[in-house]
Each structure stands twice: as structure tokens, then as C-alpha cells.
């Protein structure tokens, strides 16, 4: 069974929107990181759907690079969150004004 391209795009947009709402509505550093990951997954779904629609492998290759970047982003992001939590003992992004003048 082949899934219609419109349905794939609807799933990608819904996934991206859920990630965006998670990132905007929640004021927690870990939830911000999760929201970015969900948004990247929505973009990956759109790339794979477009690659299958036009019978090209470039979209699927781009998704492989996107997954690699997502893994690196999670590892670096979690290390930064743990370091910031140890310094301020809070996960609220509004409390991090260390780089402001």
C-alpha cells in the first residue's frame, strides 16, 4: 500500500507543529530540546516523502545527515543543560543571563 504524498506532508506539518508548540509553550530547557528534535523529525518525514514522490535518493541521503546532526545536537545540548543546571540549579531558560552585559 502506497501512502499518498499529501498525507505524508500532513503528518510532517503536524509533527513540526507539535514540536513548535512544545518549544514555545514549555519553559524548560529539556522540553526545548525535545521540541527541536520533534521539529527535525517532521522535516525528515517531509524529505523522505518528497524523495519517494519524485523517485530521488537525495532526500533520503539528506535525512541521514539530519539524523547525525540531531544525535550530535542532543549530546551537546544535554551536556550544556547539565552544566547549566549544576551552576544555577534551575532549568528555567529565563534564569540564564550569564552572557548578558
C-alpha positions as CSV (number, residue, x, y, z in Angstrom):
1,X,0.0,0.0,0.0
2,X,1.4,3.4,-1.0
3,X,0.7,6.4,1.2
4,X,-0.4,9.5,-0.7
5,X,2.1,12.3,-0.7
6,X,-0.5,14.8,0.8
7,X,-0.9,12.5,3.8
8,X,2.9,12.4,4.3
9,X,3.0,16.2,4.2
10,X,0.1,16.5,6.7
11,X,2.0,14.2,9.1
12,X,5.2,16.2,8.6
13,X,3.4,19.5,9.3
14,X,1.6,18.1,12.3
15,X,4.8,16.8,13.7
16,X,6.6,20.1,13.1
17,X,3.7,22.0,14.7
18,X,3.7,19.8,17.8
19,X,7.5,20.4,18.2
20,X,6.9,24.1,17.7
21,X,4.2,24.2,20.4
22,X,6.4,22.2,22.7
23,X,9.2,24.6,22.2
24,X,7.1,27.8,22.7
25,X,4.7,26.7,25.4
26,X,7.0,24.9,27.8
27,X,9.6,26.9,29.7
28,X,12.0,24.1,30.4
29,X,15.4,23.5,28.8
30,X,14.8,19.8,28.3
31,X,11.4,20.4,26.7
32,X,13.0,23.0,24.4
33,X,15.5,20.3,23.3
34,X,12.7,17.8,22.8
35,X,10.7,20.3,20.7
36,X,13.7,20.9,18.4
37,X,14.1,17.1,18.0
38,X,10.4,16.7,17.1
39,X,10.6,19.6,14.6
40,X,13.7,17.9,13.0
41,X,11.8,14.7,12.7
42,X,8.9,16.5,11.0
43,X,11.4,17.9,8.5
44,X,12.9,14.4,8.0
45,X,9.4,13.0,7.2
46,X,8.9,15.7,4.6
47,X,12.2,15.0,3.0
48,X,11.6,11.2,2.8
49,X,8.1,11.8,1.4
50,X,9.4,14.1,-1.3
51,X,12.2,11.7,-2.1
52,X,9.7,8.9,-2.6
53,X,7.4,11.1,-4.5
54,X,10.0,12.1,-7.1
55,X,12.0,8.8,-7.0
56,X,15.2,10.6,-5.9
57,X,17.6,9.4,-3.2
58,X,18.9,12.9,-2.4
59,X,16.1,13.5,0.2
60,X,16.9,10.2,1.9
61,X,20.6,11.0,2.0
62,X,19.8,14.4,3.5
63,X,17.8,12.7,6.2
64,X,20.7,10.5,7.1
65,X,22.8,13.7,7.6
66,X,19.9,15.2,9.6
67,X,19.8,12.2,11.9
68,X,23.5,12.6,12.5
69,X,23.1,16.3,13.3
70,X,20.2,15.5,15.6
71,X,22.3,13.0,17.5
72,X,25.2,15.5,17.9
73,X,22.7,18.2,18.9
74,X,21.2,16.0,21.6
75,X,24.5,15.0,23.1
76,X,25.9,18.6,23.2
77,X,22.6,20.0,24.3
78,X,22.3,17.7,27.2
79,X,25.8,18.3,28.3
80,X,25.2,22.1,28.3
81,X,21.9,21.6,30.2
82,X,23.6,19.5,32.9
83,X,26.4,22.1,33.2
84,X,23.9,25.0,33.4
85,X,21.8,23.1,36.0
86,X,24.8,22.5,38.2
87,X,25.6,26.2,38.1
88,X,22.2,27.7,38.7
89,X,20.1,24.7,39.9
90,X,17.2,25.7,37.6
91,X,16.0,24.5,34.2
92,X,14.1,27.8,33.5
93,X,15.7,29.5,30.5
94,X,14.8,32.9,31.9
95,X,17.3,32.5,34.7
96,X,20.3,32.1,32.3
97,X,21.5,35.7,31.8
98,X,25.2,34.9,32.2
99,X,26.1,36.2,28.7
100,X,24.2,39.5,29.0
101,X,26.1,42.6,29.7
